[in-house]
Amino acid sequence: MRKNSVKNTRINQEVMKELSNLIRTELKDPRINPLMTSIVACEVAPDLKSAKIYVSVLGSEQEKADTLKGLKSAAGVIRGKLAHSINLRNTPELTFIMDSSIEYGVNMASMIDKITKKEDDSE
């Protein structure tokens, strides 16, 4: 199975959907705020042995670090629950990676809004 095959794309989407659902409903770790944690992307290896999970957290740097630490410590539990919800030959080892693309997009949008507001005020 190639990395960009249709099957691998479907597996990535299904794993991402299930992980989002598990984080929102199943995890009880106080370090993880389910309302401020988003799964941005998921890359499951073609052999289904490993998966990189890109996570975005809205909040301070400390909240981001705590959430990532909580997700890493709960990776085994999450993997077990994922094995029950998705029927795959192998359940991948999960590696959580912090992704700041949502925060970057919000900052860029606010900067654009400020510039357009200044231009409107000067006219």
Disulfide bonds with the S-S distance in Angstrom:
none
